[in-house]
Amino acid sequence: MGSLRFQFPQLGFHQNPSFSVSVNKPTSLIISCGLRDGSRKQMWKSRVLSTEAIQVIHAMKLAKSDSKLEEVFHGKVCRLLKADLLDTLTEFQRQKELHLALKVFHFVRKELWYTPDLSLYCDMILLLGKKKQITMAEELFCELKKEGLEPDTRAFTEMIGAYLQVGMTEKAMETYATMKASGCAPDKLTITILLRSLEKAGEEELAATVRKECAQFVEYPEKFLEELNQKHMLQRKRVVDPV
């Protein structure tokens, strides 16, 4: 933690007043997506949770009934600043508190300052996929379109990952096809999630198709596929022969 020190010229005072302002250095927020193992690359630096946000998070987790939760929303959540409210949502998503994250997500969308935000939808679809709540994930995917948003590469990838979490390979491939038809190019993450899941499910023909198409979307596809295969072999080795 650093500090900023301000000096003021004398204005008729006997002493030269000064004061210090504490400055918190931001911490890093690591995001993971779909069927990824481990951490994803750092995408942005998050603010440190404010005291108000921490208090709201604790109060919501302690609320044991819907009526108690409503009291927290009316008494505390509604008073949060925009940044603190979004930080609260991110923290519940990080903790995989689906019920509370959904409550805050819907509350955010009713705020006067809210404008349709694709990243908010993607984060919720990611969590719903992890929790295997496919119907709700599909509903959110449809709702983002109703708000005038168009799915991007990440939105499609999160939906593909959600389907693969529950073994819905056909729906995942349909979404993959829709993704390409809409003009969204699959990225390395999309290809990785598909190949890992298809190979695990024994869908060798589909996996071969994805590998073949890889050259259209990824730079140096041979190197990428080789590295992906090496990582897969290393993971299998760790499972068979844990340290």
C-alpha positions as a Markdown table, in Angstrom:
| # | Residue | x | y | z |
|---|---|---|---|---|
| 1 | Met | 0.0 | 0.0 | 0.0 |
| 2 | Gly | 1.4 | 3.4 | -1.0 |
| 3 | Ser | 0.4 | 6.9 | 0.0 |
| 4 | Leu | 0.1 | 10.3 | -1.6 |
| 5 | Arg | 1.2 | 13.3 | 0.5 |
| 6 | Phe | 0.0 | 16.7 | -0.1 |
| 7 | Gln | 1.6 | 20.0 | 1.1 |
| 8 | Phe | -0.2 | 23.3 | 1.3 |
| 9 | Pro | 1.3 | 26.8 | 1.4 |
| 10 | Gln | 0.7 | 28.8 | 4.5 |
| 11 | Leu | -2.5 | 30.8 | 4.4 |
| 12 | Gly | -2.4 | 32.6 | 7.7 |
| 13 | Phe | -2.0 | 29.3 | 9.7 |
| 14 | His | 0.8 | 28.8 | 12.3 |
| 15 | Gln | 1.7 | 25.4 | 10.8 |
| 16 | Asn | 2.0 | 24.0 | 7.3 |
| 17 | Pro | -0.8 | 21.4 | 7.3 |
| 18 | Ser | -0.5 | 18.1 | 5.3 |
| 19 | Phe | -2.5 | 14.9 | 5.0 |
| 20 | Ser | -2.0 | 11.5 | 3.5 |
| 21 | Val | -4.3 | 9.5 | 1.3 |
| 22 | Ser | -3.9 | 5.7 | 1.2 |
| 23 | Val | -3.9 | 4.2 | -2.2 |
| 24 | Asn | -4.6 | 0.5 | -2.5 |
| 25 | Lys | -2.8 | -1.3 | -5.3 |
| 26 | Pro | -5.4 | -3.3 | -7.4 |
| 27 | Thr | -5.3 | -7.0 | -7.2 |
| 28 | Ser | -5.5 | -9.3 | -10.2 |
| 29 | Leu | -8.7 | -11.1 | -11.2 |
| 30 | Ile | -8.2 | -14.4 | -13.0 |
| 31 | Ile | -11.1 | -15.6 | -15.2 |
| 32 | Ser | -11.7 | -19.2 | -16.2 |
| 33 | Cys | -14.1 | -20.3 | -18.9 |
| 34 | Gly | -16.1 | -23.3 | -20.1 |
| 35 | Leu | -14.2 | -26.6 | -19.7 |
| 36 | Arg | -10.8 | -24.9 | -19.1 |
| 37 | Asp | -8.4 | -26.5 | -16.6 |
| 38 | Gly | -6.5 | -24.1 | -14.4 |
| 39 | Ser | -6.5 | -20.4 | -14.9 |
| 40 | Arg | -7.1 | -18.4 | -17.9 |
| 41 | Lys | -4.9 | -15.5 | -18.9 |
| 42 | Gln | -5.3 | -12.4 | -16.9 |
| 43 | Met | -7.9 | -10.2 | -18.7 |
| 44 | Trp | -8.1 | -7.1 | -16.5 |
| 45 | Lys | -7.2 | -5.8 | -13.1 |
| 46 | Ser | -10.0 | -5.8 | -10.6 |
| 47 | Arg | -10.6 | -3.2 | -7.9 |
| 48 | Val | -10.1 | -4.3 | -4.3 |
| 49 | Leu | -13.6 | -5.1 | -2.8 |
| 50 | Ser | -14.9 | -2.1 | -0.9 |
| 51 | Thr | -16.1 | -2.4 | 2.7 |
| 52 | Glu | -19.6 | -1.9 | 1.5 |
| 53 | Ala | -19.4 | -4.7 | -1.0 |
| 54 | Ile | -17.9 | -7.1 | 1.5 |
| 55 | Gln | -20.6 | -6.3 | 4.0 |
| 56 | Val | -23.3 | -6.9 | 1.4 |
| 57 | Ile | -21.7 | -10.2 | 0.3 |
| 58 | His | -21.6 | -11.4 | 3.9 |
| 59 | Ala | -25.2 | -10.3 | 4.6 |
| 60 | Met | -26.5 | -12.1 | 1.5 |
| 61 | Lys | -24.7 | -15.3 | 2.3 |
| 62 | Leu | -26.1 | -15.2 | 5.9 |
| 63 | Ala | -29.7 | -14.6 | 4.7 |
| 64 | Lys | -31.4 | -18.0 | 5.1 |
| 65 | Ser | -34.7 | -17.2 | 3.5 |
| 66 | Asp | -36.0 | -15.2 | 0.5 |
| 67 | Ser | -37.6 | -12.7 | 2.9 |
| 68 | Lys | -34.3 | -12.1 | 4.6 |
| 69 | Leu | -32.6 | -11.8 | 1.3 |
| 70 | Glu | -35.1 | -9.2 | 0.1 |
| 71 | Glu | -34.4 | -7.2 | 3.3 |
| 72 | Val | -30.7 | -7.2 | 2.4 |
| 73 | Phe | -31.5 | -6.0 | -1.1 |
| 74 | His | -33.8 | -3.2 | 0.1 |
| 75 | Gly | -31.5 | -2.2 | 3.0 |
| 76 | Lys | -28.0 | -2.7 | 1.6 |
| 77 | Val | -27.7 | -3.8 | -2.1 |
| 78 | Cys | -29.8 | -0.8 | -3.4 |
| 79 | Arg | -27.3 | 1.6 | -1.8 |
| 80 | Leu | -24.2 | 0.2 | -3.5 |
| 81 | Leu | -22.4 | 2.2 | -6.1 |
| 82 | Lys | -22.3 | 0.8 | -9.6 |
| 83 | Ala | -18.7 | -0.4 | -9.3 |
| 84 | Asp | -19.4 | -2.0 | -6.0 |
| 85 | Leu | -22.5 | -3.8 | -7.3 |
| 86 | Leu | -20.6 | -5.2 | -10.2 |
| 87 | Asp | -17.8 | -6.3 | -7.9 |
| 88 | Thr | -20.4 | -8.1 | -5.8 |
| 89 | Leu | -21.7 | -9.9 | -8.8 |
| 90 | Thr | -18.2 | -10.9 | -9.9 |
| 91 | Glu | -17.3 | -12.2 | -6.4 |
| 92 | Phe | -20.4 | -14.4 | -6.2 |
| 93 | Gln | -19.5 | -15.8 | -9.7 |
| 94 | Arg | -16.0 | -16.5 | -8.5 |
| 95 | Gln | -17.4 | -18.3 | -5.5 |
| 96 | Lys | -19.8 | -20.2 | -7.7 |
| 97 | Glu | -22.8 | -19.0 | -5.7 |
| 98 | Leu | -25.2 | -19.4 | -8.5 |
| 99 | His | -28.4 | -18.4 | -6.7 |
| 100 | Leu | -26.9 | -15.2 | -5.3 |
| 101 | Ala | -25.2 | -14.3 | -8.5 |
| 102 | Leu | -28.4 | -14.6 | -10.4 |
| 103 | Lys | -30.2 | -12.4 | -7.9 |
| 104 | Val | -27.6 | -9.7 | -8.3 |
| 105 | Phe | -27.4 | -10.1 | -12.0 |
| 106 | His | -31.2 | -9.5 | -12.4 |
| 107 | Phe | -30.9 | -6.6 | -10.0 |
| 108 | Val | -28.1 | -5.0 | -12.0 |
| 109 | Arg | -30.3 | -5.2 | -15.2 |
| 110 | Lys | -33.0 | -3.1 | -13.5 |
| 111 | Glu | -30.7 | -0.3 | -12.5 |
| 112 | Leu | -31.2 | 3.1 | -14.2 |
| 113 | Trp | -27.5 | 3.2 | -15.3 |
| 114 | Tyr | -27.6 | -0.3 | -16.8 |
| 115 | Thr | -27.0 | -0.7 | -20.5 |
| 116 | Pro | -26.9 | -4.1 | -22.2 |
| 117 | Asp | -23.5 | -5.7 | -21.6 |
| 118 | Leu | -22.5 | -8.8 | -23.4 |
| 119 | Ser | -19.7 | -9.6 | -20.9 |
| 120 | Leu | -22.2 | -9.8 | -18.0 |
| 121 | Tyr | -24.2 | -12.4 | -20.0 |
| 122 | Cys | -21.1 | -14.4 | -20.8 |
| 123 | Asp | -20.0 | -14.6 | -17.2 |
| 124 | Met | -23.4 | -15.8 | -16.1 |
| 125 | Ile | -23.6 | -18.4 | -18.9 |
| 126 | Leu | -20.1 | -19.6 | -17.9 |
| 127 | Leu | -21.3 | -20.1 | -14.3 |
| 128 | Leu | -24.6 | -21.8 | -15.4 |
| 129 | Gly | -22.6 | -24.2 | -17.5 |
| 130 | Lys | -20.3 | -25.1 | -14.6 |
| 131 | Lys | -23.5 | -25.8 | -12.5 |
| 132 | Lys | -25.0 | -27.8 | -15.4 |
| 133 | Gln | -28.0 | -25.5 | -15.6 |
| 134 | Ile | -28.4 | -25.8 | -19.4 |
| 135 | Thr | -32.0 | -24.6 | -19.7 |
| 136 | Met | -31.2 | -21.4 | -17.8 |
| 137 | Ala | -28.0 | -20.9 | -19.9 |
| 138 | Glu | -30.1 | -21.2 | -23.1 |
| 139 | Glu | -32.6 | -18.7 | -21.7 |
| 140 | Leu | -29.9 | -16.1 | -21.1 |
| 141 | Phe | -28.4 | -16.7 | -24.5 |
| 142 | Cys | -31.8 | -15.9 | -26.0 |
| 143 | Glu | -32.3 | -12.9 | -23.7 |
| 144 | Leu | -29.1 | -11.2 | -24.7 |
| 145 | Lys | -30.5 | -11.1 | -28.3 |
| 146 | Lys | -33.7 | -9.5 | -27.0 |
| 147 | Glu | -31.6 | -6.8 | -25.4 |
| 148 | Gly | -30.2 | -6.0 | -28.8 |
| 149 | Leu | -26.9 | -7.8 | -28.3 |
| 150 | Glu | -25.3 | -10.1 | -30.8 |
| 151 | Pro | -23.3 | -13.2 | -29.5 |
| 152 | Asp | -19.6 | -12.9 | -30.1 |
| 153 | Thr | -16.9 | -15.6 | -30.1 |
| 154 | Arg | -16.8 | -15.8 | -26.3 |
| 155 | Ala | -20.6 | -16.0 | -26.0 |
| 156 | Phe | -20.8 | -18.9 | -28.4 |
| 157 | Thr | -17.8 | -20.6 | -26.8 |
| 158 | Glu | -19.4 | -20.4 | -23.3 |
| 159 | Met | -22.6 | -21.9 | -24.7 |
| 160 | Ile | -20.7 | -24.7 | -26.4 |
| 161 | Gly | -18.8 | -25.4 | -23.2 |
| 162 | Ala | -22.1 | -25.5 | -21.3 |
| 163 | Tyr | -23.5 | -28.1 | -23.6 |
| 164 | Leu | -20.4 | -30.2 | -23.5 |
| 165 | Gln | -20.4 | -30.1 | -19.7 |
| 166 | Val | -23.6 | -32.3 | -19.8 |
| 167 | Gly | -22.6 | -34.4 | -22.8 |
| 168 | Met | -24.9 | -32.6 | -25.3 |
| 169 | Thr | -22.5 | -33.1 | -28.1 |
| 170 | Glu | -25.1 | -32.6 | -30.9 |
| 171 | Lys | -26.2 | -29.2 | -29.5 |
| 172 | Ala | -22.6 | -28.2 | -29.0 |
| 173 | Met | -21.8 | -28.9 | -32.7 |
| 174 | Glu | -25.0 | -27.1 | -33.8 |
| 175 | Thr | -23.9 | -24.0 | -31.8 |
| 176 | Tyr | -20.4 | -24.3 | -33.3 |
| 177 | Ala | -22.0 | -24.3 | -36.8 |
| 178 | Thr | -24.2 | -21.3 | -35.9 |
| 179 | Met | -21.2 | -19.5 | -34.6 |
| 180 | Lys | -19.3 | -19.9 | -37.9 |
| 181 | Ala | -22.4 | -19.1 | -40.0 |
| 182 | Ser | -22.9 | -15.8 | -38.0 |
| 183 | Gly | -19.4 | -14.6 | -38.9 |
| 184 | Cys | -17.8 | -15.3 | -35.5 |
| 185 | Ala | -14.5 | -17.0 | -35.9 |
| 186 | Pro | -13.7 | -19.8 | -33.4 |
| 187 | Asp | -10.6 | -19.0 | -31.4 |
| 188 | Lys | -8.0 | -21.3 | -29.7 |
| 189 | Leu | -10.2 | -21.7 | -26.7 |
| 190 | Thr | -13.2 | -22.8 | -28.8 |
| 191 | Ile | -11.1 | -25.4 | -30.6 |
| 192 | Thr | -9.5 | -26.6 | -27.4 |
| 193 | Ile | -12.8 | -27.1 | -25.6 |
| 194 | Leu | -14.3 | -28.9 | -28.6 |
| 195 | Leu | -11.3 | -31.2 | -29.2 |
| 196 | Arg | -10.9 | -32.1 | -25.5 |
| 197 | Ser | -14.5 | -33.0 | -25.1 |
| 198 | Leu | -15.0 | -34.8 | -28.4 |
| 199 | Glu | -11.9 | -36.9 | -27.9 |
| 200 | Lys | -13.0 | -37.8 | -24.4 |
| 201 | Ala | -16.5 | -38.8 | -25.7 |
| 202 | Gly | -14.9 | -41.0 | -28.4 |
| 203 | Glu | -16.3 | -38.7 | -31.2 |
| 204 | Glu | -13.2 | -39.2 | -33.4 |
| 205 | Glu | -14.9 | -38.2 | -36.6 |
| 206 | Leu | -16.2 | -34.9 | -35.3 |
| 207 | Ala | -12.8 | -34.2 | -33.6 |
| 208 | Ala | -11.1 | -34.8 | -37.0 |
| 209 | Thr | -13.4 | -32.3 | -38.6 |
| 210 | Val | -12.6 | -29.7 | -36.0 |
| 211 | Arg | -8.8 | -30.3 | -36.4 |
| 212 | Lys | -9.2 | -29.9 | -40.2 |
| 213 | Glu | -11.0 | -26.6 | -39.8 |
| 214 | Cys | -8.5 | -25.4 | -37.3 |
| 215 | Ala | -6.3 | -24.1 | -40.1 |
| 216 | Gln | -9.1 | -21.6 | -41.1 |
| 217 | Phe | -9.2 | -19.9 | -37.7 |
| 218 | Val | -5.8 | -20.4 | -35.9 |
| 219 | Glu | -2.4 | -19.1 | -36.8 |
| 220 | Tyr | 0.2 | -21.9 | -37.1 |
| 221 | Pro | -2.4 | -24.7 | -36.7 |
| 222 | Glu | 0.1 | -27.5 | -36.8 |
| 223 | Lys | 2.1 | -26.0 | -33.9 |
| 224 | Phe | -1.1 | -25.3 | -32.0 |
| 225 | Leu | -2.4 | -28.8 | -32.4 |
| 226 | Glu | 0.9 | -30.3 | -31.4 |
| 227 | Glu | 1.1 | -28.2 | -28.2 |
| 228 | Leu | -2.5 | -29.1 | -27.4 |
| 229 | Asn | -1.8 | -32.8 | -27.8 |
| 230 | Gln | 1.3 | -32.5 | -25.6 |
| 231 | Lys | -0.7 | -30.8 | -22.9 |
| 232 | His | -3.4 | -33.5 | -23.2 |
| 233 | Met | -0.7 | -36.3 | -22.8 |
| 234 | Leu | 0.8 | -34.5 | -19.8 |
| 235 | Gln | -2.6 | -34.2 | -18.1 |
| 236 | Arg | -3.2 | -37.9 | -18.7 |
| 237 | Lys | 0.2 | -38.8 | -17.3 |
| 238 | Arg | -0.6 | -36.7 | -14.1 |
| 239 | Val | -3.8 | -38.6 | -13.7 |
| 240 | Val | -2.2 | -42.0 | -14.1 |
| 241 | Asp | 1.0 | -41.2 | -12.2 |
| 242 | Pro | 0.2 | -38.3 | -9.7 |
| 243 | Val | 3.1 | -36.7 | -7.9 |
